[in-house]
Amino acid sequence: MCFFGKKRSKVPFTLEKVAKCVCPKCPVQAKSQCVSQKVSVLADALKKVPLKREDIPGLYCSTGKATCTDLNSQEMCICGSCPVWTEFKLAGGKPAAGHFCRDGKAA
């Protein structure tokens, strides 16, 4: 299990999980200039060891709230279509509705 802050995450923050993550395709992030910038340099960010959560525009179920502040949480979340969501059975956890980018990591 990974630790970010004081709260334990049930999803490990690993390159394998980042590769499965659908957050960068999420409508919540679609118009974010901050996310667009991070996606444009994502290949370089994925080469860093250890990965830095602030460089990765996704896997919020592991890391918690997004560091980008220009997300539109009024848009529909696509967490339910994510392979990580399925693998870790996040449907029954918290936050219940997804939106980990807004509400924090999976608990």
Backbone as ProteinMPNN parsed JSONL, in Angstrom:
{"seq_chain_A": "MCFFGKKRSKVPFTLEKVAKCVCPKCPVQAKSQCVSQKVSVLADALKKVPLKREDIPGLYCSTGKATCTDLNSQEMCICGSCPVWTEFKLAGGKPAAGHFCRDGKAA", "coords_chain_A": {"N_chain_A": [[0.842, -1.179, 0.0], [0.38, 2.285, -0.64], [1.506, 5.387, 0.73], [0.423, 8.663, 1.08], [0.654, 11.579, 2.535], [-1.221, 11.38, 5.525], [-3.118, 9.465, 5.113], [-3.832, 6.188, 4.127], [-3.474, 4.61, 0.974], [-5.34, 2.462, -1.109], [-4.595, 1.802, -3.629], [-1.674, 1.215, -5.376], [0.89, 3.561, -6.251], [2.232, 3.27, -9.024], [4.209, 2.72, -12.014], [2.991, 0.811, -13.63], [0.274, 0.986, -12.837], [-0.25, 3.657, -13.475], [-0.072, 3.49, -16.248], [-2.415, 2.104, -16.857], [-4.364, 3.855, -16.146], [-7.169, 6.003, -16.741], [-7.605, 8.647, -16.305], [-6.361, 10.934, -17.689], [-7.977, 11.073, -19.95], [-10.395, 11.871, -19.11], [-13.475, 13.712, -19.024], [-13.629, 15.617, -17.004], [-11.103, 16.657, -16.86], [-10.656, 17.581, -19.407], [-10.623, 20.272, -20.478], [-8.633, 21.487, -19.087], [-5.863, 23.527, -18.799], [-3.624, 23.14, -17.253], [-3.519, 20.309, -16.948], [-3.215, 19.644, -19.657], [-0.653, 20.656, -20.135], [0.844, 18.976, -18.434], [0.35, 16.476, -19.626], [1.653, 16.856, -22.032], [4.32, 16.61, -21.353], [4.47, 14.166, -20.238], [5.797, 11.74, -20.932], [8.465, 12.216, -20.196], [8.093, 12.628, -17.461], [7.352, 10.087, -16.654], [9.717, 8.736, -16.668], [11.075, 9.384, -14.43], [12.412, 8.387, -11.314], [11.813, 8.124, -7.98], [8.382, 8.11, -9.228], [6.74, 11.247, -9.483], [3.996, 12.517, -7.915], [2.866, 15.029, -8.469], [3.561, 15.47, -11.081], [2.119, 13.747, -12.634], [-0.827, 13.519, -14.393], [-3.124, 12.094, -13.22], [-4.267, 8.947, -11.812], [-5.508, 9.477, -9.412], [-6.966, 8.046, -7.608], [-5.062, 6.801, -6.194], [-3.189, 8.815, -5.403], [-4.647, 10.989, -4.491], [-6.281, 14.205, -4.275], [-6.212, 16.305, -7.183], [-3.386, 18.185, -8.323], [-3.668, 20.169, -10.123], [-5.685, 23.01, -10.531], [-7.67, 23.787, -12.216], [-9.693, 22.049, -13.008], [-12.854, 20.686, -14.116], [-15.226, 19.757, -12.212], [-17.895, 19.493, -12.607], [-18.35, 18.085, -14.823], [-18.915, 14.762, -16.165], [-17.597, 12.065, -14.416], [-15.278, 9.452, -15.263], [-14.4, 7.281, -13.875], [-15.56, 4.746, -13.387], [-15.139, 3.323, -15.727], [-12.532, 2.628, -15.741], [-9.65, 0.507, -15.788], [-8.136, 0.275, -13.444], [-9.944, 0.981, -11.46], [-11.694, -1.192, -11.633], [-9.926, -3.351, -11.075], [-9.203, -2.873, -8.377], [-11.621, -2.877, -7.171], [-13.15, -0.479, -6.641], [-15.689, 0.555, -6.635], [-17.281, 0.133, -4.362], [-16.058, 1.607, -2.436], [-14.71, 4.615, -0.873], [-13.994, 7.889, -2.098], [-17.434, 7.575, -2.852], [-18.608, 8.237, -5.348], [-16.58, 8.357, -7.21], [-14.59, 10.766, -8.774], [-12.021, 11.197, -7.69], [-10.037, 13.024, -8.154], [-11.052, 15.353, -7.167], [-12.13, 14.693, -4.645], [-10.349, 13.091, -3.246], [-8.111, 10.302, -2.483], [-8.747, 6.733, -2.942], [-10.397, 4.944, -0.431]], "CA_chain_A": [[0.0, 0.0, 0.0], [1.125, 3.536, -0.726], [1.14, 6.428, 1.675], [0.569, 10.051, 0.684], [0.091, 12.251, 3.692], [-1.516, 10.477, 6.636], [-4.145, 8.505, 4.731], [-3.36, 5.048, 3.346], [-4.143, 4.414, -0.305], [-5.44, 1.047, -1.45], [-4.064, 1.647, -4.975], [-0.264, 1.608, -5.401], [1.294, 4.569, -7.234], [3.295, 2.626, -9.791], [4.185, 2.915, -13.459], [1.99, -0.118, -14.169], [-1.078, 1.523, -12.591], [-0.359, 4.886, -14.266], [-0.299, 3.073, -17.633], [-3.801, 1.658, -16.977], [-5.219, 4.96, -15.704], [-7.898, 6.738, -17.778], [-7.815, 10.04, -15.883], [-6.059, 11.961, -18.696], [-9.039, 11.092, -20.958], [-11.634, 12.204, -18.408], [-14.075, 15.012, -19.32], [-13.339, 16.538, -15.901], [-9.8, 17.256, -17.139], [-10.557, 17.865, -20.842], [-10.334, 21.669, -20.802], [-7.626, 21.986, -18.15], [-4.561, 23.884, -19.359], [-2.644, 22.505, -16.374], [-3.437, 18.901, -17.342], [-2.642, 19.605, -21.008], [0.789, 20.852, -19.987], [1.413, 17.757, -17.84], [0.276, 15.417, -20.626], [2.656, 17.126, -23.064], [5.646, 16.203, -20.867], [4.251, 12.938, -19.473], [6.832, 10.739, -21.228], [9.614, 12.533, -19.344], [7.686, 12.425, -16.063], [7.301, 8.647, -16.385], [11.086, 8.231, -16.571], [11.612, 9.749, -13.113], [12.309, 7.394, -10.247], [10.424, 7.655, -8.028], [7.401, 8.96, -9.897], [6.285, 12.374, -8.656], [2.547, 12.651, -8.075], [2.504, 16.323, -9.043], [3.859, 15.436, -12.514], [1.248, 12.768, -13.298], [-2.215, 13.991, -14.4], [-4.025, 10.963, -13.047], [-4.155, 7.977, -10.735], [-5.938, 10.175, -8.208], [-7.45, 7.051, -6.653], [-3.879, 6.481, -5.398], [-2.487, 9.974, -4.859], [-5.558, 11.962, -3.896], [-6.75, 15.349, -5.048], [-5.357, 16.806, -8.261], [-2.627, 19.403, -8.057], [-4.222, 21.169, -11.042], [-6.859, 23.633, -9.915], [-8.611, 24.22, -13.242], [-10.534, 20.929, -13.441], [-14.284, 20.975, -14.073], [-15.869, 18.604, -11.572], [-19.29, 19.423, -13.026], [-18.367, 17.11, -15.91], [-19.1, 13.379, -15.745], [-16.409, 11.293, -14.068], [-15.245, 8.163, -15.968], [-13.714, 6.295, -13.032], [-16.177, 3.429, -13.526], [-14.646, 2.638, -16.925], [-11.081, 2.488, -15.601], [-9.172, -0.811, -15.373], [-7.671, 0.343, -12.049], [-11.2, 0.986, -10.69], [-12.164, -2.573, -11.622], [-8.936, -4.197, -10.409], [-9.213, -2.66, -6.931], [-13.017, -2.903, -6.709], [-13.344, 0.819, -6.009], [-17.099, 0.944, -6.655], [-17.857, 0.086, -3.022], [-15.245, 2.376, -1.493], [-14.91, 6.056, -0.756], [-15.304, 8.511, -2.275], [-18.361, 6.66, -3.507], [-18.967, 8.604, -6.719], [-15.394, 8.605, -8.018], [-14.06, 12.128, -8.613], [-10.872, 11.172, -6.788], [-9.287, 14.246, -8.416], [-11.663, 16.392, -6.335], [-12.492, 14.259, -3.3], [-9.249, 12.386, -2.578], [-7.776, 8.92, -2.846], [-9.662, 5.657, -2.574], [-10.24, 4.444, 0.945]], "C_chain_A": [[0.882, 1.236, 0.0], [0.627, 4.511, 0.326], [1.395, 7.784, 1.053], [-0.108, 10.827, 1.798], [-0.164, 11.214, 4.762], [-2.458, 9.353, 6.254], [-3.564, 7.415, 3.833], [-4.169, 4.939, 2.052], [-4.202, 2.932, -0.608], [-4.899, 0.759, -2.838], [-2.596, 2.089, -4.979], [0.026, 2.612, -6.526], [2.51, 4.036, -7.973], [3.133, 2.928, -11.275], [3.125, 2.032, -14.115], [0.574, 0.434, -13.997], [-1.29, 2.821, -13.369], [-0.681, 4.535, -15.717], [-1.75, 2.637, -17.866], [-4.813, 2.781, -16.73], [-5.88, 5.677, -16.88], [-8.126, 8.208, -17.421], [-7.477, 11.075, -16.952], [-7.106, 12.065, -19.806], [-10.374, 11.567, -20.377], [-12.16, 13.589, -18.795], [-13.814, 16.056, -18.227], [-12.04, 17.304, -16.182], [-9.673, 17.809, -18.555], [-10.142, 19.293, -21.194], [-9.29, 22.294, -19.88], [-6.304, 22.286, -18.859], [-3.446, 23.235, -18.547], [-2.445, 21.042, -16.76], [-2.815, 18.778, -18.728], [-1.129, 19.756, -20.967], [1.447, 19.587, -19.442], [1.414, 16.603, -18.833], [1.366, 15.609, -21.683], [4.067, 16.706, -22.644], [5.576, 14.894, -20.063], [5.332, 11.885, -19.708], [8.065, 10.967, -20.361], [9.294, 12.28, -17.876], [7.694, 10.947, -15.69], [8.688, 8.01, -16.285], [11.712, 8.516, -15.209], [11.399, 8.616, -12.126], [12.697, 8.079, -8.947], [9.551, 8.617, -8.83], [6.994, 10.08, -8.939], [4.815, 12.622, -8.937], [2.151, 13.942, -8.738], [2.78, 16.409, -10.545], [2.892, 14.573, -13.313], [-0.205, 13.25, -13.239], [-3.213, 12.836, -14.303], [-3.653, 10.1, -11.867], [-4.495, 8.607, -9.377], [-6.521, 9.226, -7.174], [-6.299, 6.619, -5.737], [-3.321, 7.7, -4.68], [-3.37, 10.999, -4.183], [-5.874, 13.105, -4.83], [-5.713, 15.82, -6.055], [-4.6, 18.046, -7.81], [-3.061, 20.517, -9.007], [-5.509, 21.715, -10.433], [-7.916, 24.056, -10.934], [-9.435, 23.067, -13.822], [-12.003, 21.323, -13.32], [-15.025, 19.761, -13.51], [-17.375, 18.547, -11.83], [-19.456, 18.427, -14.174], [-18.501, 15.699, -15.33], [-17.755, 12.696, -15.538], [-16.458, 9.954, -14.815], [-14.526, 7.077, -15.16], [-14.261, 4.881, -13.238], [-15.724, 2.651, -14.752], [-13.15, 2.34, -16.856], [-10.677, 1.075, -15.159], [-8.678, -0.833, -13.918], [-8.878, 0.289, -11.112], [-11.712, -0.45, -10.524], [-11.226, -3.475, -10.82], [-9.003, -4.078, -8.885], [-10.61, -2.566, -6.343], [-13.379, -1.608, -5.972], [-14.795, 1.272, -5.969], [-17.703, 0.987, -5.257], [-17.111, 0.917, -2.0], [-15.63, 3.842, -1.426], [-13.763, 6.747, -1.463], [-16.186, 7.67, -3.188], [-18.614, 6.981, -4.979], [-17.761, 8.769, -7.634], [-14.895, 10.006, -7.734], [-12.931, 12.168, -7.584], [-10.044, 12.439, -6.944], [-9.79, 15.397, -7.554], [-11.78, 15.977, -4.877], [-11.412, 13.475, -2.556], [-9.161, 10.929, -2.958], [-8.808, 7.914, -2.363], [-9.35, 5.165, -1.17], [-11.094, 3.206, 1.139]], "O_chain_A": [[1.978, 1.24, 0.559], [-0.527, 4.459, 0.751], [2.489, 8.029, 0.543], [-1.322, 10.732, 1.975], [0.604, 10.261, 4.895], [-2.587, 8.38, 6.997], [-2.867, 7.723, 2.866], [-5.382, 5.147, 2.04], [-3.225, 2.214, -0.39], [-4.752, -0.406, -3.206], [-2.304, 3.23, -4.619], [-0.533, 2.511, -7.618], [3.653, 4.306, -7.607], [2.065, 3.337, -11.73], [2.443, 2.46, -15.046], [-0.236, 0.355, -14.921], [-2.387, 3.065, -13.872], [-1.485, 5.219, -16.349], [-2.26, 2.79, -18.975], [-5.987, 2.65, -17.074], [-5.234, 5.932, -17.896], [-8.78, 8.93, -18.173], [-8.239, 12.027, -17.119], [-7.12, 13.056, -20.536], [-11.37, 11.648, -21.096], [-11.383, 14.539, -18.887], [-13.785, 17.254, -18.511], [-11.898, 18.46, -15.785], [-8.67, 18.449, -18.87], [-9.372, 19.488, -22.134], [-9.093, 23.509, -19.9], [-5.699, 21.393, -19.453], [-2.43, 22.825, -19.108], [-1.308, 20.588, -16.885], [-1.977, 17.906, -18.955], [-0.41, 19.061, -21.684], [2.495, 19.172, -19.937], [2.372, 15.831, -18.882], [1.936, 14.634, -22.173], [4.919, 16.473, -23.502], [6.494, 14.56, -19.313], [5.74, 11.205, -18.766], [8.647, 10.011, -19.846], [10.135, 11.772, -17.133], [8.003, 10.59, -14.553], [8.811, 6.861, -15.859], [12.756, 7.958, -14.873], [10.349, 7.974, -12.105], [13.819, 8.572, -8.831], [9.919, 9.765, -9.078], [6.915, 9.873, -7.728], [4.434, 12.906, -10.072], [1.188, 13.964, -9.504], [2.288, 17.32, -11.212], [2.852, 14.66, -14.54], [-0.762, 13.378, -12.148], [-4.036, 12.633, -15.195], [-2.831, 10.476, -11.031], [-3.872, 8.319, -8.355], [-6.568, 9.557, -5.989], [-6.534, 6.128, -4.634], [-3.013, 7.636, -3.49], [-2.889, 11.799, -3.381], [-5.744, 12.976, -6.047], [-4.508, 15.745, -5.818], [-5.102, 18.849, -7.024], [-2.838, 21.693, -8.718], [-6.317, 20.964, -9.887], [-8.944, 24.621, -10.561], [-9.827, 23.106, -14.988], [-12.356, 22.189, -12.519], [-15.402, 18.853, -14.251], [-18.057, 17.654, -11.327], [-20.567, 17.981, -14.461], [-18.232, 15.475, -14.15], [-16.881, 12.755, -16.403], [-17.532, 9.379, -14.988], [-14.096, 6.068, -15.719], [-13.491, 3.92, -13.26], [-15.909, 1.436, -14.81], [-12.572, 1.848, -17.825], [-11.293, 0.511, -14.255], [-8.795, -1.855, -13.242], [-8.831, -0.382, -10.081], [-12.105, -0.865, -9.434], [-11.673, -4.266, -9.989], [-8.872, -5.08, -8.181], [-10.779, -2.222, -5.173], [-13.849, -1.636, -4.835], [-15.104, 2.278, -5.33], [-18.573, 1.82, -5.001], [-17.48, 0.937, -0.825], [-16.708, 4.252, -1.856], [-12.644, 6.237, -1.434], [-15.716, 7.12, -4.184], [-18.816, 6.065, -5.776], [-17.911, 9.279, -8.744], [-14.786, 10.4, -6.573], [-12.885, 13.048, -6.724], [-9.416, 12.889, -5.987], [-9.032, 16.317, -7.245], [-11.564, 16.786, -3.975], [-11.548, 13.223, -1.359], [-10.019, 10.393, -3.66], [-9.629, 8.206, -1.494], [-8.192, 4.997, -0.787], [-11.106, 2.628, 2.226]]}, "name": "protein", "num_of_chains": 1, "seq": "MCFFGKKRSKVPFTLEKVAKCVCPKCPVQAKSQCVSQKVSVLADALKKVPLKREDIPGLYCSTGKATCTDLNSQEMCICGSCPVWTEFKLAGGKPAAGHFCRDGKAA"}
